[in-house]
Amino acid sequence: MGAQLNIKDAETIRLARELAEATGQPITQAIRAALERELQRREEEIQETIRRVNEIVAEFQHDMPEEWRGKTSREIMDSIYDEDGLPK
């Protein structure tokens, strides 16, 4: 038994038909290709975000004070502030 997808939105159906006609593909193939492209685009976006975050982390680590290297954020905060949260 095949899988089913029941689309009840008229605009979505119109867009699917328009895409299928424009690409010369059956509707199912056109929808599948569009979904695959969107998933690929999202994955690339996620990977780009991860790359940028890693770049920021590397820059921060490069510029951080030597005495903070190898310490947890808790250890760093404890070295800066007393038990009342005031600067030491």
N, C-alpha and C positions, 0 to 999 in steps of 0.2 A: 504494500500500500504506500503510495507516495505522500510526501508531506504537503501540507496546505497552508496557505496564507490568505486570509480573507480581508481585503482592503475595502473599507466602506467610505473612504473619503474621496469625493469626486475629483478634487484638485490633484490628489496623489495619483489617481488613475489616469487623469489627463496628462500629467507630467510623465508617467511611465510610458504611456502610448506615444507621446511626443518624442521621448528619448529613443524608444524602439524604432520609430519611423526614421528618425535622424541618423541612427547608426545602422539601420538595415538589419537589425537583430530581432528575434522574437522577444516579446515583452519580458519573459523570465530571464533570458540571457542579459538583456539590457539592464534589468534591475540588479541581477547578480553582479555584473561588471561595475555598476555604479556603487553598490555596497562595498565591493572589494576595494575600489579606489578610495572610498571614504575611510575605510578601516586602515588602509595603507597610509593615507594622509595623516590620520590621527596618530598612528604609530610613529611616523616621522616627526610629528609635532612633539610627542612625548620624548623621543630620543634627543631632539634639539633642546628641549627644556632641561633634560638631565645633563647634557653637555654644557649648557650655560651655567647650571648650578655647580657642576664640578669645576668649571673655570673660576667661578667666584670663590669656591672653597679653596682652591689652590692658591689664588691670589691672597686670600685672607691668611692662609697658613704661611705663605711666604713673608707677609708683612707683620705677623703677630710677634709680640715680644718673646725673646728667647726663653724667659722664665715661665712662659705659659705652655711651651711645647711639651707634649706628652702628658699634659694634665687634662682632667675632665673639666667640663664647664662648672661643675659644683666646686671642684678644687680651686679653680680660678676665682670664682665668686667669693669663696671663703677667704682667699688671700687678699681680696680687695675690700670686703665689707665685714664688719663685726657681727655678732649674733643678733643685734638690733637692726641690722640692715644699713647701718651708717658707715661711711668710709672710714677705714682704719687710719 
